Amino acid sequence: MSQPRIRVTAYVLRRRAARPRLLVFDHVGLPEAGTQVPAGGVKPGESFEEAVLREVAEETGLRTATVVRELAVEDKPHPETGQPRRTTFLLLHAPADTPDAWRHRVAGTDTDAGLTFACRFLPLPLTRPLADDQDAWLGHVDPRLATAPGDGR
């Protein structure tokens, strides 16, 4: 069996009121990609914390999030290719004054370069699952934040 691709996924929470909100994004012009949270590969020599902050900045433009803690590690094949992946989920906090929504055009040379993402904060718990079940570990932040029952899973 081949070595899994090492990845990180970011749960960026913003607290302004009693109900925390999760940073998500949609690909502008590509609705079939589904609603997602920032995620991506870990580069050689990079810590999980460095990788998750880089991914958040690359995919959303947000550079003020801070890492709180690691939540979970998941071994799950890629949904399209079946290639092995090992993903570390991390909890991050965004400042309370972070905007509710914005658009971000991805720069650089990675596969997302040139794409535009519509970023926004959704109240937790979510009423529908995220793409690729990225929301599966929200209950590890707080059991009350797990995606609502009856969400179609």
PyMOL commands that set and color helices and strands:
alter all, ss='L'
color gray80, all
select helices_A, chain A and resi 31-33+48-60+131-140+143-145
alter helices_A, ss='H'
color red, helices_A
select strands_A, chain A and resi 5-14+21-27+39-41+66-75+85-94+101-105+116-123
alter strands_A, ss='S'
color yellow, strands_A
deselect
rebuild
show_as cartoon
